[in-house]
Amino acid sequence: MSSFYVENFGCRATQADGAAIEEQFREKGLTRADHPRSARYVVLNTCAVTAYAEQDARAAIRRMRRENPGCEVIVTGCYAQRAPHEVASLPGVSVVIGNSHKSNLAEIALRAQVEKGARATNFVPIGSLTRNLDSFSDSIFVSDIFAHTELLAAPVFDSANERTRPNLKVQDGCNSRCSFCIIPSVRGRSRSLTLDNVLRQVNQLIGAGYREVVISGINLGRWGRDFPSPVLGDGRSRPSTLEDLVHAILDKTKLAKLRISSVEPMDWSDSFIRLMAESPRIAKHAHIPMQSGSDAVLRRMHRKYRPWHYREKIEKIRAAMPTAAIGADVMAGFPGETESEFEETRRMVEELPFTYLHVFTFSARPGTPAATMPNQLPVHVARERNRVLRELAAGKKREFMQAFIGRRIEAITLNVVSEDSDGIWTEALSDNYLKLRLFGSHCANQWLNATVSAVEGDVLIGNTVHEHAESVNQARPIEVGRQLSNELSSRSGK
């Protein structure tokens, strides 16, 4: 029996796409290989958000050619969509399938391999599967992404990296036009998974035994905006929102814990913040892309908010959820970024209650306005600014983690059990997105209460309080959260 292997690069949305691709191959009767070296078909599901991401994909192609020269290498994802001919020219690549054709990837890849080997006339031609194909090669399957309205999604029951915390992509594409971002060009317009489909898949995941589900998207806060606006009782209409989706998941499923992925600042309404704060079934974890703390830089980025708007959102989230993880994406070295503009970003990061950051160095993406802006910064300057922000973020994370020593937290056990000189450990993830090592061996996918005894590196050390914590459905006393918030503020000198 033929086997396949899918290797994902990049964001949660890409990982969710990879799970759907795996499902396609299984439906064709193929089995998943344990390692790409032993697979007949290797799918590289690529990212294009930075030049480094594309470099990683090229390195993976070279590695596949070296380690498994007999396999069919199928390259898909955002890099394949952005530069299909460049990818197809790389030695070892068998087929290039863009995001535009991911929904038929397994069928196209298998048919391409058969036709390449046999060249028989009695096979259905690939062209019948790929109408409106913008390609000059029979090994490239890419068309206009903006002509596509479907959303690739599938339950992620057996995805290799998500055995305890499956990721369900409920939205794809983006209608924004940030000057640095290639994503709209390779993902297309914003489009949403229907509410009925989301609920059906969440219930399937619950039925399979999962206790936490992560919902994600390229621009998750825009979920539902592409649907026809429902008419309200007073005759007015309004678009569906992410808040509506979250309410529906809470009301119509028995999911123990819902975790919400990255949401843009504009989509954090007061009512949405209140919903997250008041529901014990929503993980206390907010990721809000920031990019820059400089108004001038945000304007050049074509971002839709100003620094004071962003600050207000973060402060409201912290006030409502004193123990929540609050993360952000920040970019260093955007074209024209002056020392004073960078200092505005550094100071904003220092002052706001972030618990972690994803710091990126600006990477010029071909075809984006930022790629041709004047005053491109030297790489060494951008990297130094990246380092400054990462060190600042690391310090804030350490302070946040140390504040939990001696406190009780909720965590879900992962599928990793290890042993060292101190004994057996089980890895877990707290409700508020902190890594935790629990003494003893515990079954995966269980919500447990634990008391934190120490911090080692970027990991909490703890002991379980009791085996099966039903308190996942009980609100943490707000007084405890406010006490912790006061401690963090005093440590920061505020």
C-alpha positions in Angstrom: 0.0 0.0 0.0 1.3 3.5 -0.9 2.1 5.9 1.9 2.2 9.6 2.3 3.7 12.2 4.6 2.7 15.9 5.0 5.2 18.4 6.4 3.7 21.7 7.4 5.5 25.1 7.6 4.2 28.2 9.1 1.0 29.2 10.9 -1.9 27.3 12.4 -4.0 27.8 9.3 -1.3 25.9 7.3 -1.3 23.1 9.9 -5.1 22.8 9.5 -4.7 22.7 5.7 -2.2 19.9 6.3 -4.7 17.9 8.3 -7.2 18.2 5.5 -4.7 17.1 3.0 -3.9 14.0 5.1 -7.6 13.2 5.1 -7.7 13.4 1.3 -4.9 10.8 1.0 -6.6 8.5 3.5 -9.8 8.7 1.5 -7.7 7.5 -1.5 -6.6 4.4 0.5 -3.1 5.6 1.4 -1.5 5.2 4.8 0.5 7.9 6.7 4.2 7.1 7.0 6.0 7.6 10.3 8.7 9.6 8.6 9.2 11.3 5.2 12.1 9.0 4.4 9.7 6.1 4.1 6.9 7.8 2.2 6.0 7.3 -1.4 4.4 10.8 -1.5 5.8 13.7 0.5 3.8 16.9 0.6 5.6 20.1 1.7 2.9 22.5 2.8 4.8 25.8 2.6 4.7 29.3 4.0 5.6 32.5 2.3 5.3 35.1 5.0 9.1 35.7 5.1 12.0 35.0 2.8 13.3 32.7 5.6 10.1 30.6 5.4 10.7 30.1 1.7 14.3 29.3 2.4 13.2 26.6 4.8 11.0 25.1 2.1 13.8 24.9 -0.4 16.0 23.3 2.2 13.3 20.7 2.9 13.1 19.9 -0.9 16.9 19.4 -1.0 16.7 17.2 2.1 13.9 15.0 0.5 15.9 14.6 -2.6 18.9 13.4 -0.6 17.1 11.2 2.0 14.2 9.8 -0.2 15.2 10.2 -3.9 12.5 7.8 -5.0 9.5 9.7 -3.6 7.2 12.1 -5.3 7.7 15.6 -3.8 4.5 17.6 -4.0 4.9 21.3 -3.0 1.8 23.2 -2.0 0.9 26.1 0.2 1.7 29.8 0.1 5.1 29.6 -1.5 3.8 27.4 -4.2 1.0 29.9 -4.9 3.3 32.9 -4.9 6.1 31.5 -7.1 5.0 28.3 -8.8 7.5 28.3 -11.6 10.4 29.1 -9.2 9.3 26.1 -7.1 8.8 23.8 -10.1 12.3 24.5 -11.3 13.9 23.2 -8.1 15.5 19.7 -8.5 13.5 17.0 -7.0 10.0 18.7 -7.2 7.4 16.4 -8.9 4.3 18.6 -8.8 3.5 22.1 -7.6 -0.1 22.6 -6.3 -1.1 26.1 -5.1 -3.6 27.0 -2.5 -6.1 27.4 -5.3 -6.1 23.6 -5.8 -5.5 22.3 -2.3 -9.0 20.9 -2.2 -8.0 18.4 -5.0 -4.4 17.9 -4.0 -4.4 14.2 -3.4 -6.3 13.5 -6.6 -4.1 15.8 -8.7 -0.9 14.4 -7.2 -1.9 10.7 -7.7 -3.2 11.3 -11.2 -0.1 13.3 -12.1 2.2 10.4 -11.0 0.1 7.9 -13.0 0.1 9.9 -16.1 3.8 10.7 -15.9 4.6 7.0 -15.6 2.1 5.6 -18.1 1.2 8.4 -20.5 -1.9 6.3 -21.3 -4.8 7.8 -23.2 -7.5 6.1 -21.2 -6.8 8.1 -18.1 -9.0 11.2 -17.2 -6.8 14.2 -18.1 -5.7 16.4 -15.2 -7.1 19.3 -17.1 -10.6 18.2 -16.2 -9.7 18.6 -12.6 -8.1 22.0 -12.9 -10.2 24.3 -15.0 -9.1 27.9 -15.4 -5.6 26.8 -14.7 -3.0 29.6 -15.1 0.0 27.5 -16.0 2.4 26.7 -18.7 3.5 23.4 -17.3 1.8 20.1 -16.8 3.5 19.9 -13.3 2.1 23.2 -12.0 -1.5 23.6 -10.8 -2.1 27.1 -9.8 -4.9 29.5 -10.7 -6.3 32.9 -9.5 -6.8 32.6 -5.8 -9.3 35.4 -5.8 -11.6 33.3 -8.0 -11.9 30.7 -5.2 -14.6 30.9 -2.6 -14.3 27.5 -1.0 -12.6 26.9 2.4 -10.4 23.9 2.8 -11.2 22.4 6.2 -11.4 19.0 7.8 -11.5 17.4 11.2 -8.0 17.0 12.6 -8.5 13.8 14.6 -5.2 12.2 13.8 -2.9 15.1 12.8 0.5 14.3 14.0 1.1 17.4 16.1 -2.4 18.0 17.5 -3.3 14.8 19.3 -4.6 16.6 22.4 -5.3 20.1 21.2 -6.8 19.9 17.7 -6.8 23.0 15.5 -9.9 23.8 13.5 -9.5 26.5 10.8 -12.8 28.4 10.5 -11.7 31.2 8.3 -9.2 31.8 5.5 -8.0 34.7 3.4 -7.8 38.4 4.2 -9.4 41.5 2.7 -6.9 43.9 4.4 -4.0 45.2 2.4 -1.1 45.7 4.9 1.8 47.1 2.9 4.2 44.3 4.1 2.0 41.3 3.7 1.9 38.7 0.9 -0.9 36.7 2.5 -3.9 38.2 0.6 -2.2 37.4 -2.7 -1.6 33.8 -1.8 -4.7 33.1 0.3 -7.4 35.2 -1.4 -10.4 36.9 -0.1 -11.7 36.4 3.4 -14.1 33.4 3.6 -15.6 31.6 6.5 -16.7 28.1 7.4 -20.4 28.0 7.9 -21.7 28.0 11.4 -23.4 24.6 10.9 -20.2 23.1 9.6 -18.2 24.5 12.5 -20.6 23.1 15.1 -20.6 19.7 13.3 -16.8 19.5 13.3 -16.5 20.7 16.9 -19.0 18.0 18.0 -17.1 15.4 16.0 -13.9 16.4 17.8 -15.7 16.2 21.2 -17.1 12.7 20.2 -13.5 11.6 19.4 -12.6 12.5 23.0 -10.9 15.9 22.7 -11.3 18.3 25.6 -9.8 21.5 24.0 -10.2 22.8 20.5 -8.4 25.8 19.0 -10.2 27.8 16.4 -8.0 29.7 14.0 -7.9 31.6 10.7 -5.8 33.9 8.6 -7.9 36.8 9.9 -10.1 35.1 12.5 -11.9 38.2 13.7 -13.5 38.6 10.3 -15.3 35.2 10.6 -18.8 35.5 9.2 -18.5 38.9 7.6 -18.7 37.2 4.1 -22.1 35.7 4.9 -25.5 37.4 4.0 -26.4 39.6 7.0 -29.3 38.2 9.0 -32.3 40.4 9.6 -32.9 41.2 13.2 -36.3 41.6 15.0 -36.4 45.3 14.4 -35.9 44.9 10.7 -32.3 45.9 10.7 -29.5 43.6 9.7 -25.9 43.1 10.9 -23.1 40.8 9.8 -22.3 37.6 11.7 -19.3 38.0 13.9 -16.7 35.9 15.7 -18.5 36.6 18.9 -21.6 35.0 17.5 -19.6 31.9 16.6 -18.1 31.6 20.1 -21.5 32.0 21.7 -22.8 29.2 19.4 -20.0 26.9 20.3 -20.6 27.4 24.0 -24.4 27.1 23.7 -24.6 24.2 21.2 -21.7 21.9 22.1 -20.3 20.4 25.3 -16.7 21.4 24.6 -14.7 21.6 27.8 -12.4 24.4 26.6 -12.3 26.6 23.6 -9.0 28.4 22.7 -9.2 31.4 20.3 -6.2 32.0 18.1 -4.9 35.4 16.9 -7.5 38.2 16.6 -6.8 41.7 15.2 -7.2 44.7 17.5 -10.2 46.1 15.7 -12.2 42.9 16.5 -11.9 43.0 20.3 -15.2 44.6 21.2 -16.1 45.2 24.9 -18.7 42.5 24.7 -16.3 40.0 23.2 -13.7 40.7 26.0 -16.5 40.3 28.6 -17.6 37.0 27.0 -14.0 35.6 27.2 -13.6 36.9 30.8 -16.8 35.4 32.1 -16.8 32.0 30.5 -14.7 29.4 32.2 -14.9 27.3 29.0 -12.8 29.8 27.1 -9.0 29.7 27.6 -7.7 32.9 29.1 -5.4 33.6 26.3 -5.5 36.6 23.9 -3.2 37.1 21.0 -3.5 40.5 19.4 -1.1 41.5 16.5 0.6 44.8 17.2 3.4 45.1 14.6 4.6 48.5 15.8 4.1 51.0 18.6 4.8 54.0 16.3 1.8 55.8 14.7 4.0 56.7 11.7 5.1 53.2 11.1 1.6 51.8 11.5 0.4 54.3 8.9 3.1 53.2 6.5 2.1 49.6 7.2 -1.5 50.5 6.3 -2.7 49.1 9.6 -6.2 50.0 10.6 -5.6 51.1 14.2 -3.4 53.6 16.0 -1.1 53.0 19.0 -3.6 54.5 21.5 -6.4 52.3 20.2 -4.1 49.2 20.6 -3.1 50.2 24.1 -6.7 50.7 25.2 -7.6 47.2 24.0 -4.7 45.5 25.8 -5.5 47.4 29.0 -9.2 46.4 28.8 -8.2 42.7 28.3 -5.9 42.7 31.2 -8.4 44.4 33.5 -11.1 41.8 32.6 -8.7 38.8 32.7 -5.9 39.5 35.2 -4.3 36.1 34.8 -4.6 35.8 31.0 -1.7 35.2 28.6 -1.5 38.2 26.3 0.7 37.9 23.3 1.4 39.9 20.2 3.2 39.9 16.8 5.8 42.7 16.6 7.9 43.6 13.5 11.4 45.1 13.7 13.1 47.0 10.9 10.2 48.1 8.8 11.4 50.4 5.9 12.1 53.8 7.2 11.9 52.9 10.9 13.9 55.5 12.7 15.6 55.1 16.1 12.8 57.2 17.7 10.1 55.1 16.0 11.7 51.9 17.2 11.9 53.4 20.7 8.2 54.0 20.6 7.7 50.3 19.9 10.2 49.3 22.6 8.6 51.5 25.2 5.1 50.3 24.4 6.2 46.7 24.7 7.8 47.5 28.1 4.7 49.3 29.4 2.0 46.9 28.3 1.2 43.7 30.2 2.4 41.2 27.5 3.3 37.7 28.6 5.0 36.7 25.3 5.8 38.2 21.9 6.4 36.8 18.4 9.1 39.1 17.1 9.7 39.2 13.3 12.4 41.0 11.3 10.9 42.7 8.3 11.3 40.6 5.2 10.6 42.2 1.8 7.9 40.2 0.0 7.9 40.5 -3.8 4.9 42.4 -5.1 4.1 44.1 -1.8 4.3 48.0 -1.5 6.8 47.7 1.4 9.3 45.8 -0.8 9.9 49.0 -2.9 9.6 51.6 -0.1 12.6 53.9 0.3 15.0 53.7 3.3 15.2 49.9 3.6 17.1 49.2 6.8 20.4 47.3 6.9 19.9 43.8 8.0 22.2 44.1 11.0 20.1 47.1 12.3 16.8 45.2 12.0 18.3 42.1 13.6 19.6 44.1 16.6 16.2 45.7 17.1 14.7 42.2 16.9 17.1 41.1 19.7 16.2 44.0 21.9 12.5 43.2 21.7 13.0 39.5 22.2 15.1 40.0 25.4 12.5 42.4 26.7 9.7 39.9 26.0 11.7 37.1 27.7 12.0 39.2 30.8 8.3 39.9 30.9 7.5 36.2 30.4 9.8 35.2 33.3 8.1 37.7 35.6 4.6 36.4 34.6 5.6 32.8 35.1 7.3 33.4 38.5 4.1 35.1 39.8 2.4 31.6 39.6 4.8 29.9 42.1 2.7 28.6 44.9 -0.6 29.0 43.0 -3.1 26.6 41.6 -3.6 26.5 37.8 -5.6 24.4 35.3 -3.7 22.6 32.6 -4.4 20.0 29.9 -2.0 17.1 29.7 -0.2 16.6 26.4 1.0 13.3 24.8 4.6 13.5 26.0 5.8 11.6 29.1 9.5 11.6 29.9 11.9 10.5 32.6 15.0 12.0 34.1 17.0 11.8 37.3 14.1 13.4 39.2 11.6 10.9 38.0 8.7 10.7 35.5 7.2 13.9 34.0 4.2 14.6 31.9 4.1 17.7 29.8 1.0 20.0 30.0 -0.3 23.4 28.9 -2.0 25.7 31.2 -5.3 27.5 30.5 -3.3 30.7 30.1 -0.8 29.2 27.7 2.2 28.3 29.9 4.2 25.1 29.6 4.0 22.9 32.6 5.9 19.8 33.7 3.9 17.6 36.1 5.4 15.0 38.3 4.2 11.5 37.4 2.7 9.9 34.4 -0.7 11.1 33.4 -3.0 10.2 30.5 -3.0 12.7 27.7 -6.0 15.0 27.0 -7.0 15.5 30.7 -7.7 18.8 32.4 -6.0 18.7 35.8 -5.5 21.1 38.6 -1.9 21.6 39.6 0.1 23.6 42.1 3.2 25.3 40.7 6.3 24.8 42.8 9.1 26.3 40.6 10.1 27.8 37.3 12.8 26.2 35.2 13.7 28.0 32.1 10.5 28.7 30.3 8.6 25.8 32.0 6.6 25.7 35.2 7.1 22.7 37.5 4.1 21.4 39.4 2.2 18.6 41.1 -1.4 17.6 40.4 -3.9 18.5 43.1 -6.3 15.7 42.2 -6.6 13.5 39.1 -9.6 14.8 37.2 -10.4 18.4 37.8 -14.0 19.2 37.1 -13.3 22.8 38.2 -12.6 23.5 34.5 -16.2 24.6 34.5 -15.9 26.8 37.6 -14.7 30.4 37.4 -11.5 31.3 39.2 -12.2 33.8 42.0 -11.5 37.2 40.6 -9.8 38.3 43.8 -6.9 35.8 43.1 -6.5 37.2 39.6 -6.5 40.8 40.8 -3.9 40.0 43.5 -1.7 38.4 40.8 -2.2 41.4 38.6 -1.1 43.8 41.4 2.0 41.6 42.0 3.0 41.8 38.3 2.5 45.6 38.3 4.6 46.1 41.4 7.4 44.0 39.9 7.3 46.2 36.8 7.7 49.3 38.9 4.2 50.6 38.2 
